[in-house]
Amino acid sequence: MEKMSRTRQVTINAATNYIRFFFSMIVSFWLIPFIIRSLGQDMYGLWTLSFSLIGFFSLLDFGFGLGVVKWTGESRVTGEYEYRNHMLSTVFFVYVLVALVGMVLLGGFSFFYAKIFSIPKPLQSTAVAVLLILGLRSLLIQIPLSLFKGILFGEQRIYQINIIQTIGTLLYAGSAFVVLSQGKGVVYLAIVNCVSFLLENLLYFLFAYKKVAMLSISPRKIQKKYFREAVSFSFYSFLTTIAGLVLFQTDVIIIQITLNLSLVGLYSVAIKISEYAFLLTKQLVNVLTPLISELKEKKEYDSIRFLLLDLSKYIMATGVILTATIYVFGKDLLLFWVGSEFADATIPLLLLMTSFMISIPELVASNVLTMTGNQKFTAKVSILSIIVNIGSSLLLVRPLGLVGIALGTVISSFVNNVLLTLSRAAKEYEFPAHWYLTKVFLPTCLPGIVLVGIGFAITYFYPVNSVWDLIIKAIPGGLAYLIIFWFFYTDKKMKMTIIGKFTHKPPVKEM
């Protein structure tokens, strides 16, 4: 009965994750071209650069966020609510102090911002204003109030987070449309982004106190021993978090320093598409984080192996469908979505999607390793990932331009994800490392060849003429992939479980 309840909770959380994600993707799919048209390519490049820089200030979380999920998730099993409250109180007031210090540092940096990144003089005052407003959003709002989102996540109330995020997305999109339609510009866009984000996080605060048993955040609960314990876990989580920023933030800054602001906007569109694919895949992986803590506490190692291999295969199948579809329709997507001036982003887009695809099994493996006591290893791999990514990008950007930047991301993903993390996960949970090749990569990639072949055949005879036409022409290849994967690469137990959902037969238990 307990496992049925767990399966139901994971299913609801994952389903609402996907619903919320697709809603956000549809909104962004409409909003990004509107913002580009309203601001212009250079100003959109400035908007992207500002967000990339502010993204690094999220590192001031110092990895405590994952600890919040861990301690909250474990307390659901142990019932140690007082211990949880001590840890969360300690982290919250550290967050407040860090946010204030970070805002002071950002204020000092703003005096040198325009000069460091060679921002044209007419745009300098606007650039500083946008930077400071987004700093308020990401430092004074996000860092302290993210604690309450993490609490809901650790309680596996992810469906509630999804409802709140959907409200926040709708509020931001509507406000952005109004201010840009009135010609207000990028500063007003930053303001509405900040305000809508504040309202979203206040809802996390209210829901956490209303829904989480015996939650209490108080200065009286702060003690030195809890701070030391929090730091001992979160330090390594912090190092791991850095690697995630490398893919979506560092590339943009390197382009601005070595190339120009216009190419920042160009490359940012390719990043945005690969980021959507990445976030789509992470919707299920994120749900697993508090579950892994629970499985660890109960020593259910067979279930963890199921996550590492079987579940990774099914998650990767969705990623291969997305990547193979972009291989065929990537250039058409750029042309009909944001315009012909973004066609030069095609090859970088294909490389970024390749990096995304080979990273998928690592998403699960890294999550498992971090939440089961191997955070030191994942932190070391993250540091190596940073070195490889930045080093290879700087080496390749001059001869290859944007292609070199994207190629650096591919190299880093291969070293980090395939050679190191997957090998460690296999060793830790006692199965041959080559199983990742035979049970995850090959079963998911081979049907992708058919998808690509069908896609190119269709576009050869019937060229794409709009975004909606692209979607229609992508369907046959996707269906062919699903049919081949179902009949040749889906396990019998999984088939029976899925069929049981539609025929109301008891599902086959896997976890």
VENWO-V774011 format. One record per residue. RES is the residue in one letter. D_FIRST is the distance of its C-alpha to the first C-alpha in Angstrom with 2 decimals. Layout:
RES:D_FIRST
RES:D_FIRST
This chain:
M:0.00
E:3.79
K:5.43
M:5.08
S:6.23
R:8.62
T:9.85
R:10.56
Q:12.36
V:14.28
T:15.25
I:16.58
N:18.39
A:19.87
A:20.94
T:22.68
N:24.18
Y:25.81
I:26.95
R:28.50
F:30.05
F:31.64
F:32.96
S:34.48
M:35.88
I:37.54
V:39.04
S:40.31
F:41.58
W:43.76
L:44.55
I:45.73
P:48.63
F:49.55
I:49.75
I:51.80
R:54.18
S:54.53
L:55.08
G:56.65
Q:55.65
D:57.21
M:55.64
Y:52.24
G:52.80
L:53.52
W:50.29
T:48.33
L:50.23
S:49.56
F:45.81
S:45.92
L:47.83
I:45.64
G:42.63
F:43.96
F:43.93
S:40.15
L:40.46
L:41.38
D:37.66
F:38.20
G:34.62
F:33.26
G:30.98
L:28.62
G:28.72
V:27.67
V:24.50
K:23.92
W:24.58
T:22.58
G:19.51
E:19.85
S:20.35
R:16.89
V:15.71
T:18.84
G:19.76
E:23.34
Y:24.40
E:28.06
Y:28.28
R:26.74
N:29.32
H:32.14
M:31.31
L:30.95
S:34.13
T:36.03
V:35.05
F:35.90
F:39.39
V:40.00
Y:39.10
V:41.67
L:44.36
V:43.67
A:43.83
L:47.19
V:48.64
G:47.43
M:49.13
V:52.37
L:52.21
L:51.62
G:54.60
G:56.76
F:55.59
S:56.43
F:60.14
F:60.02
Y:57.40
A:59.88
K:62.22
I:59.64
F:58.24
S:61.63
I:60.61
P:63.59
K:65.55
P:65.04
L:61.26
Q:61.18
S:60.90
T:58.19
A:56.29
V:56.38
A:55.29
V:52.25
L:51.36
L:51.50
I:49.53
L:46.73
G:47.00
L:46.27
R:43.19
S:41.83
L:43.01
L:43.32
I:40.45
Q:37.94
I:38.00
P:37.44
L:35.14
S:32.96
L:31.37
F:29.54
K:28.28
G:27.01
I:25.23
L:23.39
F:22.61
G:21.27
E:19.00
Q:17.72
R:19.44
I:21.16
Y:21.29
Q:23.49
I:25.69
N:26.15
I:27.33
I:29.76
Q:31.05
T:31.72
I:33.75
G:35.63
T:36.41
L:37.73
L:39.82
Y:41.34
A:42.11
G:43.79
S:45.78
A:46.84
F:48.08
V:50.12
V:51.83
L:52.60
S:53.89
Q:56.30
G:57.48
K:56.26
G:55.46
V:53.17
V:53.53
Y:52.19
L:49.36
A:48.44
I:48.64
V:46.27
N:43.84
C:43.98
V:43.64
S:40.70
F:38.89
L:39.61
L:38.16
E:34.96
N:34.51
L:35.31
L:32.34
Y:30.08
F:31.68
L:31.13
F:27.47
A:26.71
Y:28.35
K:26.80
K:23.11
V:22.69
A:22.33
M:25.59
L:27.17
S:30.82
I:33.35
S:36.66
P:39.74
R:39.55
K:36.42
I:38.26
Q:39.14
K:40.74
K:38.18
Y:35.35
F:37.62
R:38.29
E:34.62
A:33.95
V:36.93
S:36.02
F:32.82
S:34.06
F:37.38
Y:35.91
S:33.55
F:36.73
L:38.52
T:35.72
T:35.85
I:39.54
A:38.93
G:37.06
L:40.13
V:42.47
L:41.37
F:41.76
Q:44.31
T:46.78
D:47.96
V:49.21
I:51.18
I:52.76
I:53.86
Q:55.47
I:57.30
T:58.51
L:58.84
N:58.88
L:56.96
S:57.14
L:55.29
V:52.57
G:51.84
L:52.03
Y:49.61
S:47.20
V:46.49
A:45.50
I:43.29
K:41.70
I:40.76
S:39.29
E:37.52
Y:35.85
A:34.67
F:33.46
L:31.61
L:30.02
T:28.62
K:27.48
Q:25.31
L:22.34
V:23.58
N:23.74
V:20.11
L:19.37
T:21.49
P:19.19
L:16.27
I:18.72
S:19.43
E:15.84
L:15.74
K:19.16
E:18.35
K:15.60
K:18.04
E:15.90
Y:19.21
D:18.27
S:16.12
I:19.24
R:21.46
F:19.47
L:20.23
L:23.84
L:24.71
D:22.57
L:21.56
S:25.13
K:26.53
Y:24.88
I:25.81
M:29.29
A:29.73
T:29.75
G:32.22
V:34.48
I:34.68
L:35.83
T:38.24
A:39.78
T:40.29
I:42.11
Y:44.21
V:45.53
F:45.70
G:45.97
K:49.65
D:49.38
L:46.54
L:48.76
L:51.78
F:50.29
W:47.94
V:50.17
G:53.53
S:55.81
E:56.72
F:53.27
A:53.73
D:54.61
A:51.00
T:49.93
I:50.16
P:48.57
L:45.70
L:45.23
L:45.29
L:42.79
M:40.40
T:40.91
S:40.05
F:36.88
M:35.83
I:36.34
S:34.51
I:31.13
P:29.58
E:31.00
L:29.07
V:25.79
A:27.52
S:29.29
N:26.22
V:24.42
L:27.60
T:28.29
M:24.91
T:24.82
G:28.28
N:30.64
Q:32.00
K:35.54
F:35.53
T:34.29
A:36.93
K:39.67
V:38.76
S:38.86
I:42.36
L:43.52
S:42.15
I:44.28
I:47.35
V:47.03
N:46.32
I:49.16
G:51.55
S:51.17
S:51.27
L:54.47
L:55.97
L:55.30
V:55.80
R:59.61
P:60.14
L:57.20
G:56.53
L:53.15
V:52.29
G:52.78
I:50.41
A:47.64
L:48.44
G:48.02
T:44.44
V:43.78
I:45.32
S:43.30
S:40.00
F:40.85
V:41.84
N:38.91
N:36.07
V:37.06
L:39.29
L:37.62
T:34.05
L:32.60
S:34.54
R:33.20
A:29.54
A:30.17
K:31.90
E:29.32
Y:26.41
E:28.66
F:29.26
P:32.65
A:33.70
H:35.12
W:31.64
Y:31.64
L:34.70
T:33.62
K:29.91
V:30.06
F:33.65
L:35.24
P:32.51
T:32.45
C:36.19
L:37.74
P:36.67
G:38.08
I:41.53
V:41.31
L:40.25
V:43.26
G:45.60
I:44.70
G:44.96
F:48.41
A:49.63
I:48.74
T:50.36
Y:53.42
F:54.22
Y:52.77
P:52.97
V:50.62
N:52.31
S:49.69
V:46.22
W:44.85
D:46.71
L:45.14
I:41.62
I:42.54
K:44.17
A:41.17
I:38.83
P:40.17
G:39.72
G:36.18
L:35.30
A:37.01
Y:34.99
L:31.65
I:32.82
I:33.99
F:30.91
W:28.62
F:30.67
F:31.75
Y:29.42
T:25.87
D:23.77
K:22.86
K:19.11
M:19.35
K:21.51
M:19.12
T:16.29
I:18.85
I:20.32
G:17.06
K:16.77
F:20.19
T:19.99
H:16.60
K:15.59
P:12.11
P:12.31
V:13.10
K:10.96
E:13.45
M:12.15
